[in-house]
């Protein structure tokens, strides 16, 4: 299942790091963070969506404490 989420990220480098961290979450097939549009495109296992989003929020905060993922 592919969905798009709004997010706040401060710089392109942080966006790349967040993207890498989210890709490592179990159940994630693909993640793309676009710094210019401030969006995350997430392709993941629909059955685990809530758990994946919780982990994705944690990953965002670990990389940049000012970042936010809106779900």
PDB file of N, CA, C and O in Angstrom:
ATOM      1  N   UNK A   1       0.832  -1.165   0.000  1.00  0.00           N
ATOM      2  CA  UNK A   1       0.000   0.000   0.000  1.00  0.00           C
ATOM      3  C   UNK A   1       0.887   1.242   0.000  1.00  0.00           C
ATOM      4  O   UNK A   1       1.822   1.347   0.794  1.00  0.00           O
ATOM      5  N   UNK A   2       0.593   2.166  -0.881  1.00  0.00           N
ATOM      6  CA  UNK A   2       1.375   3.390  -0.982  1.00  0.00           C
ATOM      7  C   UNK A   2       0.523   4.571  -0.529  1.00  0.00           C
ATOM      8  O   UNK A   2      -0.592   4.764  -1.014  1.00  0.00           O
ATOM      9  N   UNK A   3       1.060   5.369   0.415  1.00  0.00           N
ATOM     10  CA  UNK A   3       0.363   6.548   0.915  1.00  0.00           C
ATOM     11  C   UNK A   3       1.351   7.704   1.020  1.00  0.00           C
ATOM     12  O   UNK A   3       2.562   7.501   1.116  1.00  0.00           O
ATOM     13  N   UNK A   4       0.811   8.915   0.998  1.00  0.00           N
ATOM     14  CA  UNK A   4       1.616  10.125   1.125  1.00  0.00           C
ATOM     15  C   UNK A   4       1.228  10.843   2.413  1.00  0.00           C
ATOM     16  O   UNK A   4       0.048  10.986   2.731  1.00  0.00           O
ATOM     17  N   UNK A   5       2.245  11.292   3.146  1.00  0.00           N
ATOM     18  CA  UNK A   5       2.029  11.992   4.412  1.00  0.00           C
ATOM     19  C   UNK A   5       2.781  13.319   4.399  1.00  0.00           C
ATOM     20  O   UNK A   5       3.868  13.433   3.833  1.00  0.00           O
ATOM     21  N   UNK A   6       2.176  14.314   5.035  1.00  0.00           N
ATOM     22  CA  UNK A   6       2.833  15.609   5.174  1.00  0.00           C
ATOM     23  C   UNK A   6       3.822  15.516   6.329  1.00  0.00           C
ATOM     24  O   UNK A   6       3.576  14.846   7.332  1.00  0.00           O
ATOM     25  N   UNK A   7       4.937  16.200   6.165  1.00  0.00           N
ATOM     26  CA  UNK A   7       5.916  16.227   7.238  1.00  0.00           C
ATOM     27  C   UNK A   7       6.689  17.533   7.216  1.00  0.00           C
ATOM     28  O   UNK A   7       6.687  18.249   6.215  1.00  0.00           O
ATOM     29  N   UNK A   8       7.339  17.834   8.308  1.00  0.00           N
ATOM     30  CA  UNK A   8       8.226  18.991   8.397  1.00  0.00           C
ATOM     31  C   UNK A   8       9.631  18.479   8.612  1.00  0.00           C
ATOM     32  O   UNK A   8       9.898  17.702   9.528  1.00  0.00           O
ATOM     33  N   UNK A   9      10.519  18.927   7.754  1.00  0.00           N
ATOM     34  CA  UNK A   9      11.933  18.568   7.878  1.00  0.00           C
ATOM     35  C   UNK A   9      12.738  19.809   7.499  1.00  0.00           C
ATOM     36  O   UNK A   9      12.394  20.513   6.550  1.00  0.00           O
ATOM     37  N   UNK A  10      13.815  20.072   8.250  1.00  0.00           N
ATOM     38  CA  UNK A  10      14.544  21.334   8.135  1.00  0.00           C
ATOM     39  C   UNK A  10      15.523  21.425   6.976  1.00  0.00           C
ATOM     40  O   UNK A  10      15.772  22.520   6.471  1.00  0.00           O
ATOM     41  N   UNK A  11      16.083  20.306   6.544  1.00  0.00           N
ATOM     42  CA  UNK A  11      17.086  20.393   5.481  1.00  0.00           C
ATOM     43  C   UNK A  11      17.096  19.115   4.646  1.00  0.00           C
ATOM     44  O   UNK A  11      16.568  18.085   5.065  1.00  0.00           O
ATOM     45  N   UNK A  12      17.697  19.194   3.475  1.00  0.00           N
ATOM     46  CA  UNK A  12      17.747  18.050   2.566  1.00  0.00           C
ATOM     47  C   UNK A  12      18.564  16.902   3.162  1.00  0.00           C
ATOM     48  O   UNK A  12      18.236  15.735   2.947  1.00  0.00           O
ATOM     49  N   UNK A  13      19.608  17.218   3.896  1.00  0.00           N
ATOM     50  CA  UNK A  13      20.432  16.185   4.515  1.00  0.00           C
ATOM     51  C   UNK A  13      19.626  15.397   5.552  1.00  0.00           C
ATOM     52  O   UNK A  13      19.714  14.171   5.612  1.00  0.00           O
ATOM     53  N   UNK A  14      18.849  16.101   6.361  1.00  0.00           N
ATOM     54  CA  UNK A  14      18.001  15.435   7.348  1.00  0.00           C
ATOM     55  C   UNK A  14      16.948  14.583   6.651  1.00  0.00           C
ATOM     56  O   UNK A  14      16.645  13.479   7.104  1.00  0.00           O
ATOM     57  N   UNK A  15      16.394  15.082   5.561  1.00  0.00           N
ATOM     58  CA  UNK A  15      15.395  14.326   4.802  1.00  0.00           C
ATOM     59  C   UNK A  15      15.983  13.008   4.316  1.00  0.00           C
ATOM     60  O   UNK A  15      15.324  11.971   4.391  1.00  0.00           O
ATOM     61  N   UNK A  16      17.201  13.040   3.824  1.00  0.00           N
ATOM     62  CA  UNK A  16      17.860  11.821   3.346  1.00  0.00           C
ATOM     63  C   UNK A  16      18.099  10.840   4.492  1.00  0.00           C
ATOM     64  O   UNK A  16      17.914   9.635   4.324  1.00  0.00           O
ATOM     65  N   UNK A  17      18.506  11.344   5.645  1.00  0.00           N
ATOM     66  CA  UNK A  17      18.744  10.481   6.798  1.00  0.00           C
ATOM     67  C   UNK A  17      17.447   9.873   7.311  1.00  0.00           C
ATOM     68  O   UNK A  17      17.411   8.700   7.683  1.00  0.00           O
ATOM     69  N   UNK A  18      16.376  10.675   7.331  1.00  0.00           N
ATOM     70  CA  UNK A  18      15.072  10.174   7.763  1.00  0.00           C
ATOM     71  C   UNK A  18      14.589   9.086   6.800  1.00  0.00           C
ATOM     72  O   UNK A  18      14.081   8.050   7.227  1.00  0.00           O
ATOM     73  N   UNK A  19      14.749   9.329   5.522  1.00  0.00           N
ATOM     74  CA  UNK A  19      14.364   8.351   4.501  1.00  0.00           C
ATOM     75  C   UNK A  19      15.080   7.026   4.731  1.00  0.00           C
ATOM     76  O   UNK A  19      14.451   5.968   4.695  1.00  0.00           O
ATOM     77  N   UNK A  20      16.378   7.073   4.963  1.00  0.00           N
ATOM     78  CA  UNK A  20      17.151   5.854   5.216  1.00  0.00           C
ATOM     79  C   UNK A  20      16.664   5.136   6.472  1.00  0.00           C
ATOM     80  O   UNK A  20      16.548   3.911   6.485  1.00  0.00           O
ATOM     81  N   UNK A  21      16.380   5.901   7.529  1.00  0.00           N
ATOM     82  CA  UNK A  21      15.933   5.301   8.788  1.00  0.00           C
ATOM     83  C   UNK A  21      14.571   4.625   8.618  1.00  0.00           C
ATOM     84  O   UNK A  21      14.348   3.538   9.152  1.00  0.00           O
ATOM     85  N   UNK A  22      13.671   5.254   7.886  1.00  0.00           N
ATOM     86  CA  UNK A  22      12.340   4.678   7.689  1.00  0.00           C
ATOM     87  C   UNK A  22      12.419   3.431   6.820  1.00  0.00           C
ATOM     88  O   UNK A  22      11.679   2.475   7.053  1.00  0.00           O
ATOM     89  N   UNK A  23      13.290   3.419   5.836  1.00  0.00           N
ATOM     90  CA  UNK A  23      13.452   2.242   4.973  1.00  0.00           C
ATOM     91  C   UNK A  23      13.881   1.004   5.761  1.00  0.00           C
ATOM     92  O   UNK A  23      13.593  -0.121   5.350  1.00  0.00           O
ATOM     93  N   UNK A  24      14.560   1.200   6.878  1.00  0.00           N
ATOM     94  CA  UNK A  24      15.051   0.082   7.685  1.00  0.00           C
ATOM     95  C   UNK A  24      13.979  -0.532   8.578  1.00  0.00           C
ATOM     96  O   UNK A  24      14.203  -1.584   9.176  1.00  0.00           O
ATOM     97  N   UNK A  25      12.820   0.111   8.675  1.00  0.00           N
ATOM     98  CA  UNK A  25      11.736  -0.400   9.515  1.00  0.00           C
ATOM     99  C   UNK A  25      11.143  -1.645   8.858  1.00  0.00           C
ATOM    100  O   UNK A  25      10.877  -1.664   7.657  1.00  0.00           O
ATOM    101  N   UNK A  26      10.945  -2.675   9.664  1.00  0.00           N
ATOM    102  CA  UNK A  26      10.377  -3.928   9.167  1.00  0.00           C
ATOM    103  C   UNK A  26       8.966  -3.680   8.622  1.00  0.00           C
ATOM    104  O   UNK A  26       8.127  -3.089   9.302  1.00  0.00           O
ATOM    105  N   UNK A  27       8.718  -4.128   7.407  1.00  0.00           N
ATOM    106  CA  UNK A  27       7.422  -3.952   6.774  1.00  0.00           C
ATOM    107  C   UNK A  27       7.378  -2.826   5.758  1.00  0.00           C
ATOM    108  O   UNK A  27       6.402  -2.687   5.021  1.00  0.00           O
ATOM    109  N   UNK A  28       8.442  -2.012   5.716  1.00  0.00           N
ATOM    110  CA  UNK A  28       8.511  -0.909   4.758  1.00  0.00           C
ATOM    111  C   UNK A  28       9.149  -1.410   3.471  1.00  0.00           C
ATOM    112  O   UNK A  28      10.255  -1.950   3.481  1.00  0.00           O
ATOM    113  N   UNK A  29       8.438  -1.226   2.364  1.00  0.00           N
ATOM    114  CA  UNK A  29       8.966  -1.612   1.053  1.00  0.00           C
ATOM    115  C   UNK A  29       9.790  -0.477   0.445  1.00  0.00           C
ATOM    116  O   UNK A  29      10.852  -0.704  -0.134  1.00  0.00           O
ATOM    117  N   UNK A  30       9.284   0.742   0.587  1.00  0.00           N
ATOM    118  CA  UNK A  30       9.971   1.913   0.028  1.00  0.00           C
ATOM    119  C   UNK A  30       9.526   3.154   0.784  1.00  0.00           C
ATOM    120  O   UNK A  30       8.373   3.264   1.201  1.00  0.00           O
ATOM    121  N   UNK A  31      10.456   4.085   0.955  1.00  0.00           N
ATOM    122  CA  UNK A  31      10.153   5.372   1.578  1.00  0.00           C
ATOM    123  C   UNK A  31      10.904   6.452   0.822  1.00  0.00           C
ATOM    124  O   UNK A  31      12.093   6.310   0.536  1.00  0.00           O
ATOM    125  N   UNK A  32      10.205   7.531   0.501  1.00  0.00           N
ATOM    126  CA  UNK A  32      10.828   8.678  -0.157  1.00  0.00           C
ATOM    127  C   UNK A  32      10.420   9.942   0.566  1.00  0.00           C
ATOM    128  O   UNK A  32       9.229  10.226   0.694  1.00  0.00           O
ATOM    129  N   UNK A  33      11.383  10.700   1.039  1.00  0.00           N
ATOM    130  CA  UNK A  33      11.133  11.973   1.695  1.00  0.00           C
ATOM    131  C   UNK A  33      11.577  13.074   0.743  1.00  0.00           C
ATOM    132  O   UNK A  33      12.727  13.106   0.303  1.00  0.00           O
ATOM    133  N   UNK A  34      10.651  13.976   0.431  1.00  0.00           N
ATOM    134  CA  UNK A  34      10.959  15.088  -0.453  1.00  0.00           C
ATOM    135  C   UNK A  34      11.027  16.363   0.383  1.00  0.00           C
ATOM    136  O   UNK A  34      10.016  16.832   0.907  1.00  0.00           O
ATOM    137  N   UNK A  35      12.223  16.910   0.498  1.00  0.00           N
ATOM    138  CA  UNK A  35      12.435  18.114   1.295  1.00  0.00           C
ATOM    139  C   UNK A  35      11.686  19.309   0.713  1.00  0.00           C
ATOM    140  O   UNK A  35      11.143  20.120   1.465  1.00  0.00           O
ATOM    141  N   UNK A  36      11.648  19.428  -0.592  1.00  0.00           N
ATOM    142  CA  UNK A  36      11.020  20.590  -1.234  1.00  0.00           C
ATOM    143  C   UNK A  36       9.495  20.604  -1.024  1.00  0.00           C
ATOM    144  O   UNK A  36       8.917  21.665  -0.793  1.00  0.00           O
ATOM    145  N   UNK A  37       8.855  19.454  -1.103  1.00  0.00           N
ATOM    146  CA  UNK A  37       7.402  19.403  -0.933  1.00  0.00           C
ATOM    147  C   UNK A  37       6.995  19.095   0.501  1.00  0.00           C
ATOM    148  O   UNK A  37       5.818  19.185   0.851  1.00  0.00           O
ATOM    149  N   UNK A  38       7.982  18.726   1.339  1.00  0.00           N
ATOM    150  CA  UNK A  38       7.730  18.379   2.738  1.00  0.00           C
ATOM    151  C   UNK A  38       6.748  17.206   2.845  1.00  0.00           C
ATOM    152  O   UNK A  38       5.788  17.247   3.614  1.00  0.00           O
ATOM    153  N   UNK A  39       7.019  16.150   2.044  1.00  0.00           N
ATOM    154  CA  UNK A  39       6.145  14.982   2.041  1.00  0.00           C
ATOM    155  C   UNK A  39       6.944  13.689   2.114  1.00  0.00           C
ATOM    156  O   UNK A  39       8.088  13.603   1.667  1.00  0.00           O
ATOM    157  N   UNK A  40       6.296  12.694   2.695  1.00  0.00           N
ATOM    158  CA  UNK A  40       6.826  11.337   2.754  1.00  0.00           C
ATOM    159  C   UNK A  40       5.905  10.450   1.938  1.00  0.00           C
ATOM    160  O   UNK A  40       4.696  10.430   2.171  1.00  0.00           O
ATOM    161  N   UNK A  41       6.461   9.717   0.985  1.00  0.00           N
ATOM    162  CA  UNK A  41       5.706   8.703   0.249  1.00  0.00           C
ATOM    163  C   UNK A  41       6.159   7.367   0.813  1.00  0.00           C
ATOM    164  O   UNK A  41       7.331   7.000   0.726  1.00  0.00           O
ATOM    165  N   UNK A  42       5.208   6.649   1.390  1.00  0.00           N
ATOM    166  CA  UNK A  42       5.503   5.415   2.100  1.00  0.00           C
ATOM    167  C   UNK A  42       4.779   4.248   1.449  1.00  0.00           C
ATOM    168  O   UNK A  42       3.560   4.277   1.284  1.00  0.00           O
ATOM    169  N   UNK A  43       5.530   3.231   1.083  1.00  0.00           N
ATOM    170  CA  UNK A  43       4.967   1.990   0.553  1.00  0.00           C
ATOM    171  C   UNK A  43       5.284   0.923   1.589  1.00  0.00           C
ATOM    172  O   UNK A  43       6.448   0.600   1.825  1.00  0.00           O
ATOM    173  N   UNK A  44       4.230   0.375   2.211  1.00  0.00           N
ATOM    174  CA  UNK A  44       4.461  -0.571   3.303  1.00  0.00           C
ATOM    175  C   UNK A  44       3.338  -1.588   3.406  1.00  0.00           C
ATOM    176  O   UNK A  44       2.346  -1.529   2.679  1.00  0.00           O
ATOM    177  N   UNK A  45       3.523  -2.529   4.334  1.00  0.00           N
ATOM    178  CA  UNK A  45       2.550  -3.563   4.629  1.00  0.00           C
ATOM    179  C   UNK A  45       1.349  -2.923   5.329  1.00  0.00           C
ATOM    180  O   UNK A  45       1.486  -2.384   6.427  1.00  0.00           O
ATOM    181  N   UNK A  46       0.182  -2.981   4.702  1.00  0.00           N
ATOM    182  CA  UNK A  46      -1.015  -2.324   5.230  1.00  0.00           C
ATOM    183  C   UNK A  46      -1.428  -2.883   6.598  1.00  0.00           C
ATOM    184  O   UNK A  46      -1.951  -2.148   7.435  1.00  0.00           O
ATOM    185  N   UNK A  47      -1.201  -4.150   6.817  1.00  0.00           N
ATOM    186  CA  UNK A  47      -1.583  -4.779   8.082  1.00  0.00           C
ATOM    187  C   UNK A  47      -0.783  -4.229   9.259  1.00  0.00           C
ATOM    188  O   UNK A  47      -1.250  -4.278  10.397  1.00  0.00           O
ATOM    189  N   UNK A  48       0.396  -3.716   9.003  1.00  0.00           N
ATOM    190  CA  UNK A  48       1.265  -3.198  10.068  1.00  0.00           C
ATOM    191  C   UNK A  48       1.375  -1.673  10.042  1.00  0.00           C
ATOM    192  O   UNK A  48       2.274  -1.111  10.668  1.00  0.00           O
ATOM    193  N   UNK A  49       0.481  -1.002   9.331  1.00  0.00           N
ATOM    194  CA  UNK A  49       0.591   0.434   9.105  1.00  0.00           C
ATOM    195  C   UNK A  49       0.738   1.247  10.387  1.00  0.00           C
ATOM    196  O   UNK A  49       1.618   2.104  10.466  1.00  0.00           O
ATOM    197  N   UNK A  50      -0.099   1.001  11.393  1.00  0.00           N
ATOM    198  CA  UNK A  50      -0.035   1.787  12.630  1.00  0.00           C
ATOM    199  C   UNK A  50       1.315   1.641  13.321  1.00  0.00           C
ATOM    200  O   UNK A  50       1.889   2.632  13.774  1.00  0.00           O
ATOM    201  N   UNK A  51       1.824   0.422  13.404  1.00  0.00           N
ATOM    202  CA  UNK A  51       3.131   0.194  14.032  1.00  0.00           C
ATOM    203  C   UNK A  51       4.248   0.855  13.228  1.00  0.00           C
ATOM    204  O   UNK A  51       5.170   1.437  13.800  1.00  0.00           O
ATOM    205  N   UNK A  52       4.163   0.763  11.914  1.00  0.00           N
ATOM    206  CA  UNK A  52       5.177   1.364  11.052  1.00  0.00           C
ATOM    207  C   UNK A  52       5.185   2.880  11.212  1.00  0.00           C
ATOM    208  O   UNK A  52       6.253   3.489  11.278  1.00  0.00           O
ATOM    209  N   UNK A  53       4.010   3.493  11.275  1.00  0.00           N
ATOM    210  CA  UNK A  53       3.940   4.950  11.443  1.00  0.00           C
ATOM    211  C   UNK A  53       4.506   5.390  12.796  1.00  0.00           C
ATOM    212  O   UNK A  53       5.165   6.426  12.883  1.00  0.00           O
ATOM    213  N   UNK A  54       4.256   4.619  13.838  1.00  0.00           N
ATOM    214  CA  UNK A  54       4.836   4.930  15.154  1.00  0.00           C
ATOM    215  C   UNK A  54       6.357   4.892  15.087  1.00  0.00           C
ATOM    216  O   UNK A  54       7.031   5.790  15.592  1.00  0.00           O
ATOM    217  N   UNK A  55       6.893   3.845  14.461  1.00  0.00           N
ATOM    218  CA  UNK A  55       8.341   3.716  14.322  1.00  0.00           C
ATOM    219  C   UNK A  55       8.906   4.820  13.429  1.00  0.00           C
ATOM    220  O   UNK A  55       9.999   5.325  13.687  1.00  0.00           O
ATOM    221  N   UNK A  56       8.176   5.194  12.390  1.00  0.00           N
ATOM    222  CA  UNK A  56       8.626   6.260  11.489  1.00  0.00           C
ATOM    223  C   UNK A  56       8.707   7.593  12.237  1.00  0.00           C
ATOM    224  O   UNK A  56       9.649   8.359  12.035  1.00  0.00           O
ATOM    225  N   UNK A  57       7.730   7.872  13.094  1.00  0.00           N
ATOM    226  CA  UNK A  57       7.776   9.103  13.901  1.00  0.00           C
ATOM    227  C   UNK A  57       9.004   9.112  14.812  1.00  0.00           C
ATOM    228  O   UNK A  57       9.680  10.132  14.947  1.00  0.00           O
ATOM    229  N   UNK A  58       9.281   7.977  15.427  1.00  0.00           N
ATOM    230  CA  UNK A  58      10.460   7.864  16.297  1.00  0.00           C
ATOM    231  C   UNK A  58      11.736   8.081  15.492  1.00  0.00           C
ATOM    232  O   UNK A  58      12.650   8.768  15.947  1.00  0.00           O
ATOM    233  N   UNK A  59      11.798   7.499  14.304  1.00  0.00           N
ATOM    234  CA  UNK A  59      12.979   7.658  13.451  1.00  0.00           C
ATOM    235  C   UNK A  59      13.178   9.119  13.075  1.00  0.00           C
ATOM    236  O   UNK A  59      14.307   9.611  13.067  1.00  0.00           O
ATOM    237  N   UNK A  60      12.098   9.809  12.768  1.00  0.00           N
ATOM    238  CA  UNK A  60      12.189  11.242  12.427  1.00  0.00           C
ATOM    239  C   UNK A  60      12.772  12.029  13.592  1.00  0.00           C
ATOM    240  O   UNK A  60      13.655  12.865  13.402  1.00  0.00           O
ATOM    241  N   UNK A  61      12.287  11.765  14.776  1.00  0.00           N
ATOM    242  CA  UNK A  61      12.759  12.486  15.973  1.00  0.00           C
ATOM    243  C   UNK A  61      14.213  12.165  16.307  1.00  0.00           C
ATOM    244  O   UNK A  61      14.947  13.028  16.788  1.00  0.00           O
ATOM    245  N   UNK A  62      14.629  10.920  16.050  1.00  0.00           N
ATOM    246  CA  UNK A  62      16.031  10.565  16.316  1.00  0.00           C
ATOM    247  C   UNK A  62      16.965  11.331  15.400  1.00  0.00           C
ATOM    248  O   UNK A  62      18.029  11.778  15.829  1.00  0.00           O
ATOM    249  N   UNK A  63      16.581  11.487  14.149  1.00  0.00           N
ATOM    250  CA  UNK A  63      17.434  12.180  13.180  1.00  0.00           C
ATOM    251  C   UNK A  63      17.421  13.679  13.433  1.00  0.00           C
ATOM    252  O   UNK A  63      18.474  14.318  13.450  1.00  0.00           O
ATOM    253  N   UNK A  64      16.231  14.245  13.630  1.00  0.00           N
ATOM    254  CA  UNK A  64      16.082  15.695  13.806  1.00  0.00           C
ATOM    255  C   UNK A  64      14.941  15.930  14.779  1.00  0.00           C
ATOM    256  O   UNK A  64      13.783  15.672  14.453  1.00  0.00           O
ATOM    257  N   UNK A  65      15.256  16.414  15.961  1.00  0.00           N
ATOM    258  CA  UNK A  65      14.230  16.584  17.001  1.00  0.00           C
ATOM    259  C   UNK A  65      13.157  17.595  16.608  1.00  0.00           C
ATOM    260  O   UNK A  65      12.081  17.611  17.206  1.00  0.00           O
ATOM    261  N   UNK A  66      13.432  18.440  15.610  1.00  0.00           N
ATOM    262  CA  UNK A  66      12.438  19.420  15.156  1.00  0.00           C
ATOM    263  C   UNK A  66      11.535  18.876  14.058  1.00  0.00           C
ATOM    264  O   UNK A  66      10.548  19.524  13.710  1.00  0.00           O
ATOM    265  N   UNK A  67      11.839  17.713  13.504  1.00  0.00           N
ATOM    266  CA  UNK A  67      11.037  17.173  12.413  1.00  0.00           C
ATOM    267  C   UNK A  67       9.714  16.631  12.950  1.00  0.00           C
ATOM    268  O   UNK A  67       9.602  16.266  14.120  1.00  0.00           O
ATOM    269  N   UNK A  68       8.726  16.589  12.075  1.00  0.00           N
ATOM    270  CA  UNK A  68       7.398  16.101  12.468  1.00  0.00           C
ATOM    271  C   UNK A  68       6.770  15.375  11.293  1.00  0.00           C
ATOM    272  O   UNK A  68       6.845  15.830  10.152  1.00  0.00           O
ATOM    273  N   UNK A  69       6.147  14.235  11.588  1.00  0.00           N
ATOM    274  CA  UNK A  69       5.422  13.445  10.599  1.00  0.00           C
ATOM    275  C   UNK A  69       3.961  13.497  10.965  1.00  0.00           C
ATOM    276  O   UNK A  69       3.577  13.089  12.061  1.00  0.00           O
ATOM    277  N   UNK A  70       3.141  13.995  10.059  1.00  0.00           N
ATOM    278  CA  UNK A  70       1.700  14.127  10.297  1.00  0.00           C
ATOM    279  C   UNK A  70       0.972  12.957   9.667  1.00  0.00           C
ATOM    280  O   UNK A  70       1.014  12.764   8.452  1.00  0.00           O
ATOM    281  N   UNK A  71       0.302  12.178  10.505  1.00  0.00           N
ATOM    282  CA  UNK A  71      -0.418  10.993  10.014  1.00  0.00           C
ATOM    283  C   UNK A  71      -1.856  11.043  10.442  1.00  0.00           C
ATOM    284  O   UNK A  71      -2.626  10.136  10.126  1.00  0.00           O
TER     285      UNK A  71
END
